[in-house]
Amino acid sequence: MAAVNLGAAAKKRATFHPLRVQDIRPLTPTSVEVTFEVPPELADEYRYLPGQYLALRAHIEGEEVRRSYSICRPPTPGRISVAVKRDEHGLFSPWVHTTLKPGDELDVMSPQGTFTSNLDELEGRHVVGIAAGSGITPVITMAHRILEGSATGRFTLLYTNRSSLDVMFVEELADLKDRFPDRLALHHVLSREQRTAPLLSGRLDEAKLRTILAALIPPHTVDEWALCGPFELVQLCRDLLEELGVDPAHIRFELFTTGEPAEAAPPRGRPVRIEAGEKTYRIDFTLDGTSASVDSPVSANESILNAALRVRPDVPFACAGGVCGTCRARVLDGSVSMRENYALEPEELERGYVLTCQSHPTSARVVVDYDV
């Protein structure tokens, strides 16, 4: 997940804890809300800001599977919720829909992510969220915070789905509209269902988005933008907004797909055999104040994350695809090549941070620190 944030949340070491499933509530025919109980002794661990996410871990068909889902409710003592949309080609989400039940325990990582709103500057601000499908989950928590946390803050939501049956949190959005009729504007775009307004019917392509920005949401009236959806839509919005003169510093974005061709999940901590005399990279890393080292054969072309997992199974990661940022670390010595980055901000890159799931050594020795 990637973000340019209004106010960065404090980054802390991500840690898994077993949490009991309190409730599983249907949202649409293909999505559910999963609510976990947070015991008092873990309350501090699970404090979060709107827009953050949880990584969930389960063993399914003999395989450890991790997936990240945005928190979909305003902070509530004793509970925390995510929305899971079913992907028929996936492994984790069908398991959640068919097997997970209230009373079960699931490993839940403490909240992470910087796709958050500035909680100190809400008054008089106009924030626009553009979301597609399950991209509504981090955006709706921002809407709650801006509307409920100020007397004059405004929120506009442009939300695209295939049909009205696919709209997640439809009742919650309607309730917010009833409570804040003058400060919340809702624009539902349905790609496969005809609406009264032609502008809000059909696919949200470049032509339609240009018209909407000209007629409904003039960029000069907006202070901040929050984009969440598939890569193609998020990139279209970013490009068009920048073309219209919006400062990229005021555009936050989060992806739930990267737009890259589907690939098998990368091997995690797979065994690597080093032949006698084979050239290797030396990777030294620090995690939780403890240092470790591992040699990685040049021929293996393995990521720093995979190499580190071979000697420290507790190295943090979630998506392993360059999207969530959980495996973030700082390079203290040596150099790496990072294949993809959808999570780190420019200033983090300048300070030497990398996503270890996407980073490969390019020097004989690399030193990284997960604790910085």
LOGUVEX-774132 format. One line per 5 residues: number of its first residue (from 0); their letters; for each residue x, y, z of N, C-alpha, C. Coordinates in steps of 0.001 Angstrom, whole numbers. Layout:
BEGIN
NUM = a = X Y Z X Y Z X Y Z; ... .
//
This chain:
BEGIN
0 = maavn = 831 -1168 0 0 0 0 878 1235 0; 437 2257 -727 1285 3435 -798 494 4656 -379; 1170 5664 121 451 6832 581 1325 8057 588; 723 9172 206 1278 10478 518 318 11049 1534; 721 11162 2782 -240 11374 3857 -278 12800 4345 .
5 = lgaaa = -1436 13150 4914 -1599 14468 5497 -822 14574 6798; -793 13511 7553 -42 13502 8814 406 12088 9059; 1683 11838 8983 2178 10467 9051 1966 9885 10432; 1444 8666 10457 1310 7952 11723 2680 7499 12174; 2858 7429 13470 4135 6956 13998 4332 5509 13587 .
10 = kkrat = 5492 5197 13032 5777 3841 12603 6364 3076 13778; 5807 1911 14047 6328 1089 15123 6438 -338 14632; 7193 -1121 15359 7438 -2509 14980 6128 -3279 14887; 5889 -3887 13736 4673 -4663 13536 4784 -5998 14261; 3742 -6365 15005 3762 -7587 15797 2429 -8317 15663 .
15 = fhplr = 2491 -9632 15477 1272 -10437 15421 824 -10818 16834; -491 -10819 17032 -1114 -11339 18249 -2345 -12138 17836; -2647 -13229 18548 -3887 -13961 18255 -5086 -13189 18811; -6033 -12873 17948 -7247 -12177 18360 -8455 -13046 18033; -9457 -12994 18908 -10676 -13782 18701 -11626 -13054 17767 .
20 = vqdir = -12205 -13789 16833 -13204 -13217 15933 -14498 -13017 16710; -14931 -11772 16804 -16150 -11448 17530 -17382 -11577 16654; -17255 -11158 15391 -18435 -11146 14515 -17982 -11154 13058; -18785 -11769 12209 -18592 -11701 10759 -19927 -11277 10158; -19938 -10112 9539 -21189 -9505 9062 -21154 -9345 7544 .
25 = pltpt = -22170 -9861 6837 -22212 -9658 5382 -22377 -8174 5043; -21627 -7730 4037 -21756 -6361 3540 -22436 -6338 2181; -21973 -7216 1298 -22563 -7401 -31 -22536 -8902 -305; -23067 -9355 -1431 -22992 -10792 -1718 -21568 -11330 -1793; -20566 -10460 -1969 -19183 -10930 -2104 -18233 -10327 -1076 .
30 = svevt = -18735 -9695 -38 -17837 -9092 951 -18423 -9206 2349; -17525 -9306 3340 -17939 -9397 4737 -17072 -8470 5575; -17599 -8089 6718 -16843 -7342 7717 -16482 -8295 8843; -15202 -8387 9149 -14715 -9258 10213 -14280 -8380 11379; -14867 -8619 12546 -14558 -7833 13740 -13827 -8702 14753 .
35 = fevpp = -12714 -8181 15257 -11913 -8892 16245 -12047 -8238 17609; -11993 -9058 18652 -11948 -8534 20015 -10514 -8134 20348; -10366 -6966 20940 -9049 -6504 21383 -9062 -6480 22904; -8347 -7389 23568 -8344 -7422 25035 -7677 -6173 25595; -8045 -5780 26816 -7500 -4550 27410 -5982 -4491 27414 .
40 = elade = -5321 -5637 27625 -3858 -5624 27709 -3194 -5338 26357; -3969 -5427 25266 -3421 -5138 23943 -3982 -3840 23354; -4690 -3078 24155 -5334 -1856 23648 -4330 -910 23009; -3177 -722 23639 -2171 189 23087 -1602 -329 21775; -1461 -1654 21668 -912 -2244 20445 -1820 -2008 19242 .
45 = yrylp = -3122 -1901 19485 -4073 -1809 18381 -4731 -436 18264; -4095 576 18825 -4542 1940 18550 -4198 2264 17101; -5073 2992 16425 -4817 3241 15011 -5414 4577 14572; -4946 5012 13437 -5473 6206 12796 -6316 5802 11591; -7287 6614 11206 -8083 6290 10014 -7175 6049 8808 .
50 = gqyla = -7466 4989 8059 -6699 4689 6869 -5632 3636 7057; -5363 3207 8302 -4363 2165 8507 -4946 780 8214; -4082 -222 8191 -4517 -1563 7811 -3992 -2595 8795; -4568 -3807 8701 -4123 -4956 9486 -3651 -6047 8536; -2584 -6724 8894 -2171 -7933 8191 -2709 -9123 8974 .
55 = lrahi = -3338 -10051 8277 -3881 -11256 8892 -3051 -12453 8441; -2874 -13423 9341 -2058 -14596 9026 -2813 -15863 9410; -2832 -16815 8491 -3488 -18096 8757 -2740 -19196 8015; -2935 -20433 8450 -2383 -21584 7747 -3538 -22264 7011; -3450 -22256 5689 -4522 -22771 4842 -3931 -23799 3891 .
60 = egeev = -4486 -24982 3911 -4008 -26070 3052 -2511 -26291 3235; -2064 -26205 4493 -679 -26457 4811 279 -25336 4481; -246 -24185 4090 598 -23058 3695 309 -21852 4581; 1371 -21150 5012 1158 -19893 5723 775 -18809 4715; -362 -18165 4964 -871 -17145 4044 -1082 -15857 4814 .
65 = rrsys = -611 -14760 4253 -796 -13445 4863 -1484 -12522 3864; -2427 -11745 4360 -3085 -10747 3535 -3316 -9494 4370; -3311 -8347 3718 -3533 -7071 4396 -4894 -6508 4011; -5625 -5997 5019 -6936 -5397 4787 -7054 -4106 5590; -7640 -3091 4978 -7789 -1805 5648 -8815 -1888 6772 .
70 = icrpp = -8532 -1172 7841 -9481 -1069 8955 -10664 -233 8487; -11865 -702 8753 -13037 -83 8128 -13985 597 9114; -13579 717 10367 -14435 1377 11361 -13637 2434 12114; -14296 3498 12567 -13617 4462 13438 -13141 3761 14703; -12083 4265 15335 -11567 3624 16552 -12642 3416 17606 .
75 = tpgri = -12754 2170 18070 -13736 1793 19084 -13037 909 20118; -13088 1264 21395 -12405 452 22408 -12862 -1004 22381; -11905 -1918 22419 -12220 -3331 22547 -12507 -4065 21262; -12435 -3377 20114 -12732 -4070 18867 -12055 -3369 17706; -11843 -4140 16646 -11233 -3602 15435 -11754 -4430 14261 .
80 = svavk = -12061 -3773 13143 -12752 -4449 12045 -12073 -4203 10706; -12125 -5222 9844 -11673 -5094 8463 -12755 -5646 7547; -12715 -5216 6297 -13640 -5741 5293 -12870 -6618 4327; -13419 -7781 4025 -12758 -8748 3143 -13676 -9050 1967; -13220 -8665 770 -13978 -8959 -437 -13467 -10253 -1041 .
85 = rdehg = -14382 -11104 -1433 -13995 -12430 -1927 -13395 -12364 -3325; -12232 -12977 -3476 -11570 -13125 -4760 -11611 -14601 -5109; -12411 -14955 -6115 -12605 -16365 -6437 -11308 -17053 -6841; -10320 -16274 -7277 -9040 -16856 -7684 -8020 -16830 -6550; -8434 -16329 -5401 -7525 -16234 -4275 -7616 -17444 -3373 .
90 = lfspw = -6840 -17398 -2286 -6832 -18473 -1297 -7357 -17984 37; -6929 -16804 441 -7260 -16318 1774 -8721 -15865 1869; -9157 -15009 955 -10510 -14456 1082 -11609 -15514 965; -11523 -16515 63 -12546 -17571 88 -12557 -18338 1411; -11368 -18525 2000 -11292 -19199 3306 -12001 -18381 4376 .
95 = vhttl = -11822 -17070 4363 -12514 -16209 5325 -14015 -16342 5161; -14487 -16362 3927 -15931 -16391 3661 -16567 -17740 3979; -15815 -18816 3827 -16430 -20142 3971 -16060 -20872 5251; -14922 -20521 5860 -14411 -21320 6973 -14308 -20539 8277; -13813 -19320 8221 -13647 -18532 9444 -15006 -18257 10082 .
100 = kpgde = -15090 -18332 11411 -16364 -18131 12096 -16136 -17437 13434; -17148 -16791 13992 -17013 -16170 15313 -16532 -17181 16340; -15623 -16713 17195 -15038 -17584 18203 -13676 -18112 17801; -13379 -18129 16496 -12060 -18562 16039 -11014 -17519 16409; -9769 -17956 16507 -8654 -17033 16702 -7849 -16929 15419 .
105 = ldvms = -7382 -15716 15145 -6588 -15469 13950 -5417 -14576 14339; -4262 -14804 13737 -3114 -13938 13993 -3324 -12609 13285; -3285 -11529 14048 -3549 -10193 13524 -2374 -9292 13875; -1774 -8685 12866 -643 -7785 13097 -1147 -6444 13610; -344 -5797 14427 -710 -4463 14905 -833 -3512 13719 .
110 = pqgtf = -1688 -2471 13839 -1983 -1587 12707 -744 -936 12115; -733 -859 10786 364 -257 10054 -205 675 8973; 690 1432 8341 295 2246 7201 273 3731 7492; 491 4518 6448 525 5975 6577 -521 6654 5708; -1501 5902 5247 -2581 6482 4447 -3599 7081 5424 .
115 = tsnld = -3195 8168 6086 -3987 8718 7172 -4226 10196 6985; -5262 10702 7617 -5581 12122 7510 -4946 12906 8648; -4743 14184 8424 -4155 15064 9433 -5202 15351 10498; -5038 14759 11664 -6055 14872 12695 -6039 16224 13396; -5039 17036 13117 -4932 18326 13800 -5455 19491 12975 .
120 = elegr = -5756 19261 11706 -6163 20360 10832 -7422 19974 10052; -8513 19813 10750 -9754 19398 10111 -10670 20560 9783; -10651 21594 10598 -11614 22675 10434 -11440 23384 9092; -12544 23500 8393 -12570 24238 7141 -11942 23529 5959; -11482 22319 6143 -10815 21613 5056 -11810 20811 4234 .
125 = hvvgi = -11525 20700 2951 -12341 19889 2046 -11477 18748 1534; -11836 17526 1914 -11116 16335 1498 -12001 15539 545; -11403 15072 -546 -12135 14271 -1527 -11559 12870 -1555; -12429 11878 -1438 -12029 10488 -1577 -12547 9930 -2891; -11682 9279 -3647 -12083 8569 -4862 -11755 7104 -4639 .
130 = aagsg = -12774 6267 -4655 -12596 4856 -4308 -13324 3970 -5298; -12812 2756 -5441 -13455 1735 -6269 -13603 467 -5447; -14795 -108 -5438 -15021 -1375 -4757 -14574 -1359 -3313; -13718 -2325 -2949 -13260 -2412 -1562 -12292 -1302 -1186; -11951 -443 -2141 -11147 736 -1824 -11849 1703 -899 .
135 = itpvi = -13130 1479 -650 -13881 2341 265 -13426 2154 1709; -12807 1003 2040 -12572 688 3452 -11698 1701 4184; -10555 2145 3654 -9819 3176 4396 -10444 4552 4258; -11136 4768 3143 -11696 6092 2868 -12867 6411 3792; -13681 5416 4105 -14851 5683 4948 -14428 6046 6368 .
140 = tmahr = -13306 5494 6843 -12850 5879 8183 -12362 7327 8195; -11783 7775 7096 -11382 9182 6988 -12598 10094 6987; -13631 9684 6268 -14858 10477 6237 -15431 10629 7643; -15469 9538 8392 -15950 9608 9774 -15132 10621 10571; -13807 10519 10461 -12949 11372 11282 -13111 12845 10943 .
145 = ilegs = -13194 13164 9667 -13304 14561 9254 -14659 15139 9617; -15713 14367 9407 -17067 14865 9680 -17367 14914 11169; -16965 13876 11895 -17266 13812 13323 -16260 14570 14176; -15070 14805 13628 -14026 15450 14412 -13918 16942 14190; -14830 17518 13427 -14794 18959 13173 -16208 19485 12998 .
150 = atgrf = -16315 20787 13049 -17623 21430 12835 -17763 21974 11424; -16611 22111 10723 -16668 22755 9402 -15969 21950 8305; -15314 20851 8649 -14653 20043 7639 -15662 19397 6706; -15283 19293 5417 -16179 18704 4417 -15515 17506 3754; -16343 16559 3352 -15843 15368 2678 -16709 15087 1458 .
155 = tllyt = -16066 14836 331 -16760 14432 -890 -16257 13063 -1294; -17182 12149 -1592 -16812 10790 -1978 -17301 10501 -3394; -16370 10135 -4251 -16674 9621 -5586 -16378 8125 -5529; -17429 7316 -5595 -17307 5891 -5314 -17859 5098 -6489; -16998 4289 -7113 -17415 3551 -8297 -17509 2049 -8021 .
160 = nrssl = -18586 1446 -8519 -18838 12 -8399 -19530 -477 -9657; -19654 -1781 -9774 -20367 -2328 -10930 -21862 -2043 -10843; -22459 -2348 -9684 -23896 -2157 -9509 -24180 -1753 -8075; -25438 -1407 -7797 -25819 -993 -6451 -25644 -2122 -5443; -25732 -3385 -5898 -25546 -4521 -4989 -24101 -4661 -4544 .
165 = dvmfv = -23175 -4046 -5281 -21756 -4160 -4954 -21258 -3052 -4039; -22119 -2114 -3679 -21698 -970 -2863 -21518 -1417 -1415; -20279 -1399 -944 -20002 -1763 437 -20329 -597 1364; -20794 -896 2568 -21119 96 3594 -22183 1090 3111; -23124 588 2343 -24146 1486 1792 -24989 2113 2899 .
170 = eelad = -25303 1346 3953 -26101 1894 5047 -25304 2903 5854; -24033 2624 6085 -23197 3546 6843 -23019 4871 6102; -22850 4788 4788 -22712 6008 3990 -24001 6817 4012; -25137 6139 3928 -26424 6834 3975 -26627 7495 5330; -26194 6808 6406 -26316 7385 7748 -25449 8634 7883 .
175 = lkdrf = -24222 8581 7363 -23356 9761 7404 -23983 10920 6639; -24586 10610 5506 -25229 11655 4705 -26394 12284 5462; -27161 11451 6187 -28275 11977 6985 -27776 12860 8117; -26665 12486 8707 -26136 13233 9849 -25414 14511 9432; -24813 14478 8253 -24025 15638 7800 -24418 16025 6377 .
180 = pdrla = -25683 16383 6172 -26154 16647 4801 -25443 17802 4110; -24970 18778 4870 -24324 19940 4265 -22819 19779 4107; -22248 18757 4742 -20787 18631 4714 -20293 17348 4047; -21224 16479 3671 -20854 15255 2966 -21563 15204 1618; -20790 15055 545 -21350 14881 -797 -21000 13478 -1278 .
185 = lhhvl = -22001 12723 -1700 -21814 11359 -2187 -22134 11289 -3674; -21211 10734 -4448 -21426 10538 -5880 -21107 9084 -6212; -22143 8276 -6429 -21967 6868 -6770 -21938 6711 -8293; -20886 6095 -8809 -20770 5798 -10234 -20918 4289 -10405; -21894 3870 -11216 -22154 2443 -11421 -21868 2087 -12873 .
190 = sreqr = -20925 1178 -13074 -20480 884 -14431 -21433 -19 -15202; -22226 -835 -14491 -23109 -1779 -15181 -24574 -1599 -14797; -24875 -434 -14335 -26262 -147 -13942 -26574 1301 -14312; -27675 1496 -14983 -28023 2839 -15443 -28550 3680 -14291; -27973 4872 -14147 -28433 5811 -13139 -29187 6949 -13813 .
195 = tapll = -29917 7710 -12997 -30682 8828 -13546 -29757 9831 -14235; -28617 10094 -13621 -27650 11026 -14197 -26680 10254 -15093; -26661 10531 -16390 -25740 9815 -17295 -24280 9941 -16881; -23918 11069 -16265 -22538 11282 -15859 -22084 10241 -14842; -23024 9713 -14059 -22700 8749 -13012 -22999 7319 -13433 .
200 = sgrld = -23187 7102 -14723 -23423 5763 -15264 -22266 5393 -16184; -21871 4126 -16142 -20793 3673 -17013 -19442 3693 -16320; -18448 3202 -17031 -17097 3067 -16481 -16478 4432 -16206; -15763 4529 -15088 -15100 5778 -14725 -13776 5860 -15482; -13855 6317 -16749 -12661 6450 -17566 -12172 7898 -17545 .
205 = eaklr = -11162 8199 -18349 -10576 9529 -18318 -11576 10609 -18708; -12352 10362 -19758 -13309 11369 -20210 -14338 11672 -19132; -14861 10622 -18504 -15874 10827 -17466 -15275 11527 -16252; -14054 11132 -15878 -13421 11758 -14724 -13143 13237 -14980; -12724 13578 -16186 -12504 14991 -16517 -13787 15785 -16347 .
210 = tilaa = -14878 15221 -16817 -16164 15915 -16721 -16600 16069 -15275; -16422 15011 -14486 -16805 15072 -13074 -15985 16136 -12336; -14694 16202 -12626 -13848 17193 -11960 -14200 18615 -12399; -14689 18743 -13600 -15083 20076 -14077 -16443 20491 -13544; -17374 19522 -13453 -18758 19867 -13128 -19121 19667 -11661 .
215 = lipph = -18550 18642 -11007 -18971 18289 -9649 -17930 18577 -8585; -16652 18365 -8904 -15603 18477 -7887 -14443 19308 -8443; -14592 20601 -8580 -13492 21426 -9104 -12262 21311 -8205; -11120 20935 -8762 -9927 20732 -7935 -9517 21937 -7101; -9801 23158 -7567 -9370 24328 -6803 -10134 24490 -5495 .
220 = tvdew = -11223 23727 -5316 -11997 23804 -4078 -11569 22750 -3059; -10590 21924 -3412 -10226 20762 -2602 -8863 20982 -1949; -8768 20613 -662 -7500 20726 64 -6663 19456 -36; -7300 18303 57 -6576 17033 37 -7368 15999 -738; -6632 15064 -1355 -7243 13979 -2132 -6795 12638 -1562 .
225 = alcgp = -7714 11684 -1473 -7411 10332 -1008 -7932 9347 -2043; -7029 8605 -2667 -7382 7690 -3749 -7135 6258 -3306; -8092 5372 -3544 -7893 3970 -3184 -8653 3073 -4145; -7917 2184 -4786 -8535 1275 -5741 -7476 536 -6522; -7844 -15 -7681 -6854 -716 -8506 -5854 256 -9108 .
230 = felvq = -4721 -268 -9504 -3621 548 -10002 -4066 1475 -11138; -4813 940 -12100 -5173 1724 -13275 -5979 2962 -12899; -6949 2807 -12004 -7774 3944 -11613 -6975 4948 -10798; -6199 4470 -9845 -5406 5373 -9010 -4417 6161 -9861; -3763 5484 -10798 -2792 6183 -11652 -3478 7198 -12552 .
235 = lcrdl = -4658 6856 -13075 -5425 7801 -13890 -5755 9048 -13091; -6229 8871 -11870 -6584 10015 -11027 -5360 10864 -10710; -4265 10224 -10359 -3047 10972 -10037 -2571 11788 -11231; -2516 11155 -12396 -2040 11853 -13597 -2937 13028 -13948; -4243 12816 -13884 -5176 13870 -14267 -5156 15018 -13267 .
240 = leelg = -5113 14712 -11991 -5075 15764 -10980 -3813 16605 -11110; -2675 15951 -11333 -1432 16704 -11500 -1479 17555 -12768; -2092 17011 -13825 -2252 17794 -15054 -3097 19044 -14801; -4068 18923 -13894 -4954 20047 -13585 -4361 20976 -12528; -3114 20744 -12163 -2417 21672 -11275 -2428 21336 -9810 .
245 = vdpah = -2892 20136 -9444 -2911 19751 -8036 -1500 19338 -7606; -1037 19877 -6493 276 19547 -5950 280 18077 -5523; 1222 17255 -6020 1267 15842 -5622 1360 15641 -4112; 1883 16635 -3384 1979 16514 -1929 608 16425 -1276; -437 16811 -2000 -1799 16782 -1454 -2623 15639 -2035 .
250 = irfel = -1940 14674 -2641 -2628 13504 -3198 -2100 12259 -2504; -2939 11629 -1686 -2592 10363 -1051 -3176 9239 -1885; -2498 8107 -1919 -3065 6985 -2666 -2716 5668 -1996; -3603 4711 -2209 -3395 3358 -1706 -3912 2384 -2753; -3192 1304 -2946 -3538 331 -3972 -4017 -966 -3350 .
255 = fttge = -4998 -1609 -4008 -5257 -2985 -3603 -4866 -3953 -4710; -4423 -3465 -5842 -3690 -4253 -6828 -2631 -3340 -7405; -1582 -3918 -7974 -485 -3099 -8483 -509 -2915 -9983; -1350 -3651 -10687 -1352 -3549 -12133 -338 -4452 -12793; 474 -5154 -12003 1470 -6058 -12561 818 -7392 -12912 .
260 = paeaa = 1379 -8125 -13877 833 -9443 -14204 826 -10342 -12982; -200 -11171 -12892 -306 -12070 -11741 885 -13015 -11696; 1440 -13192 -10508 2567 -14083 -10314 2293 -14975 -9115; 2967 -16086 -9066 2869 -16925 -7881 3474 -16190 -6705; 2971 -16496 -5524 3510 -15858 -4322 5002 -16149 -4230 .
265 = pprgr = 5805 -15134 -3926 7250 -15340 -3872 7624 -16309 -2757; 8637 -17128 -2995 9085 -18024 -1929 9523 -17216 -717; 9204 -17679 469 9523 -16934 1682 10401 -17783 2576; 11664 -17402 2692 12572 -18148 3539 12899 -19514 2986; 12795 -19686 1656 13041 -20996 1058 14496 -21406 1288 .
270 = pvrie = 14764 -22696 1387 16154 -23138 1563 16998 -22745 351; 18204 -22331 604 19139 -21965 -455 20445 -22700 -200; 20923 -23372 -1211 22162 -24130 -1083 23305 -23318 -1672; 24385 -23194 -929 25552 -22451 -1390 26646 -23452 -1767; 27004 -23469 -3036 28040 -24371 -3512 29425 -23849 -3104 .
275 = agekt = 30366 -24749 -2974 31732 -24379 -2615 32302 -23400 -3640; 32815 -22290 -3148 33425 -21297 -4014 32440 -20377 -4711; 31147 -20570 -4469 30143 -19741 -5147 30174 -18320 -4600; 30016 -17358 -5473 29994 -15951 -5083 28701 -15649 -4332; 28827 -14924 -3222 27653 -14617 -2399 27637 -13144 -2004 .
280 = yridf = 26440 -12704 -1624 26281 -11415 -965 26201 -11668 541; 26715 -10738 1318 26610 -10821 2779 25551 -9826 3222; 24513 -10301 3908 23437 -9442 4376 23437 -9451 5898; 23679 -8300 6495 23613 -8132 7949 22380 -7295 8255; 21607 -7706 9254 20414 -6933 9585 20165 -6950 11086 .
285 = tldgt = 19466 -5904 11533 19098 -5774 12934 17587 -5773 13057; 17077 -6565 13985 15640 -6663 14227 15416 -6833 15720; 14608 -5958 16292 14336 -5988 17729 15626 -5949 18548; 16587 -5158 18075 17824 -4975 18808 18821 -6102 18693; 18493 -7135 17935 19391 -8275 17768 19892 -8327 16335 .
290 = sasvd = 21182 -8509 16170 21784 -8558 14839 21900 -9998 14359; 21794 -10164 13044 21948 -11479 12420 22580 -11288 11055; 23151 -12352 10524 23798 -12301 9219 23397 -13521 8408; 23392 -13342 7095 23080 -14456 6206 23800 -14218 4886; 24291 -15303 4290 24906 -15230 2966 23878 -15612 1914 .
295 = spvsa = 23862 -14856 832 22901 -15087 -235 23646 -15300 -1548; 23512 -16463 -2179 24210 -16713 -3445 23774 -15714 -4515; 24729 -15193 -5243 24395 -14258 -6312 23448 -14915 -7308; 23664 -16206 -7579 22844 -16915 -8570 21405 -17099 -8125; 21151 -17022 -6798 19787 -17232 -6292 18880 -16046 -6575 .
300 = nesil = 19455 -14846 -6722 18677 -13636 -6990 17524 -13498 -6005; 17791 -13766 -4737 16730 -13692 -3744 16665 -12303 -3117; 15495 -11963 -2640 15307 -10671 -1990 15952 -10674 -611; 16181 -9484 -96 16713 -9361 1261 15734 -9985 2251; 14440 -9804 2016 13444 -10400 2908 13583 -11912 2943 .
305 = naalr = 13656 -12548 1781 13746 -14001 1760 15000 -14493 2464; 16113 -13814 2216 17357 -14219 2869 17245 -14067 4379; 16668 -12947 4828 16539 -12711 6260 15620 -13735 6920; 14555 -14132 6223 13623 -15102 6790 14272 -16466 7009; 15329 -16747 6292 15989 -18037 6466 16661 -18164 7822 .
310 = vrpdv = 16992 -17020 8447 17634 -17074 9761 16791 -16423 10854; 15780 -15640 10461 14878 -15024 11438 13445 -15102 10904; 12696 -16161 11240 11331 -16319 10734 10379 -15206 11174; 10786 -14383 12163 9908 -13326 12661 10123 -11994 11947; 10929 -11974 10894 11097 -10732 10125 9719 -10312 9598 .
315 = pfaca = 9344 -9038 9774 7987 -8619 9416 7764 -8508 7911; 6621 -9022 7458 6164 -8812 6087 4686 -9156 6045; 4017 -8706 5001 2608 -9049 4834 2332 -9425 3386; 2346 -8426 2484 1943 -8717 1104 3062 -9304 262; 4309 -8992 571 5487 -9415 -203 5410 -8964 -1656 .
320 = ggvcg = 4616 -7915 -1924 4467 -7426 -3283 4799 -5961 -3462; 5393 -5343 -2450 5767 -3939 -2569 4647 -2962 -2342; 3534 -3428 -1783 2355 -2580 -1641 2123 -2118 -207; 2305 -2999 773 1877 -2652 2130 2932 -1909 2949; 4199 -2144 2706 5247 -1447 3443 5637 -2079 4765 .
325 = tcrar = 5073 -3231 5107 5364 -3857 6395 6834 -4252 6531; 7471 -4615 5428 8857 -5108 5469 9878 -3977 5352; 9469 -2765 5546 10320 -1584 5415 11529 -1662 6340; 12703 -1301 5806 13936 -1238 6595 14841 -170 5985; 15862 208 6732 16775 1251 6258 18130 643 5924 .
330 = vldgs = 18649 985 4755 19962 512 4342 21020 1406 4988; 21860 804 5816 22906 1550 6512 24241 1477 5789; 24436 409 5016 25697 259 4295 25440 -628 3085; 26193 -364 2016 26019 -1139 802 24917 -562 -68; 24520 -1317 -1078 23507 -835 -2027 22579 -1966 -2435 .
335 = vsmre = 21363 -1594 -2837 20370 -2569 -3273 19647 -2021 -4501; 18992 -2918 -5200 18106 -2548 -6302 16693 -2933 -5895; 15765 -1959 -5898 14387 -2218 -5478 13490 -2309 -6714; 12874 -3458 -6890 12096 -3712 -8103 10830 -2875 -8169; 10039 -2880 -7117 8785 -2137 -7088 8683 -1362 -5782 .
340 = nyale = 7935 -275 -5809 7672 486 -4589 6336 1200 -4713; 5366 735 -3967 4069 1390 -3897 3774 1859 -2470; 4782 1840 -1602 4523 2110 -192 5367 3222 406; 6579 3417 -83 7467 4391 534 7316 5763 -105; 7389 6785 739 7297 8152 269 8671 8648 -168 .
345 = peele = 8731 9678 -1012 10022 10158 -1524 11020 10488 -424; 10560 11113 663 11492 11464 1719 12048 10224 2427; 11272 9135 2460 11777 7896 3040 12860 7284 2153; 12647 7354 850 13651 6844 -78 14956 7625 60; 14840 8937 210 16031 9776 356 16806 9429 1621 .
350 = rgyvl = 16103 8955 2650 16745 8614 3915 17256 7176 3929; 17107 6466 2809 17681 5134 2704 16747 3982 2997; 15453 4249 3134 14518 3163 3408 14204 2386 2127; 14006 1098 2284 13653 231 1160 12578 -754 1612; 11939 -1381 650 11046 -2505 912 11878 -3764 702 .
355 = tcqsh = 12118 -4498 1778 13042 -5626 1666 12479 -6760 817; 11157 -6814 658 10577 -7862 -191 10890 -7626 -1661; 11221 -6387 -2012 11485 -6029 -3397 12947 -5688 -3653; 13777 -5742 -2618 15157 -5270 -2721 16143 -6433 -2831; 17085 -6283 -3777 18117 -7282 -4018 19487 -6625 -3870 .
360 = ptsar = 20436 -7295 -3235 21762 -6701 -3045 22449 -6405 -4375; 23174 -5297 -4413 24012 -4973 -5565 25452 -4691 -5133; 25727 -4902 -3866 27087 -4769 -3352 27428 -6027 -2571; 28710 -6258 -2372 29140 -7496 -1708 28574 -7637 -309; 28377 -6498 373 27815 -6529 1725 26731 -5467 1831 .
365 = vvvdy = 25618 -5846 2442 24511 -4922 2672 24134 -4992 4147; 23970 -3850 4764 23551 -3774 6160 22216 -3040 6210; 21185 -3673 6777 19880 -3038 6899 19408 -3109 8348; 18560 -2148 8711 18054 -2057 10085 16535 -1961 10035; 15857 -2953 10608 14402 -2933 10681 13903 -2087 11850 .
370 = dv = 14784 -1720 12755 14375 -1024 13979 14412 491 13864; 15105 1043 12878 15281 2495 12792 13933 3157 12533 .
//
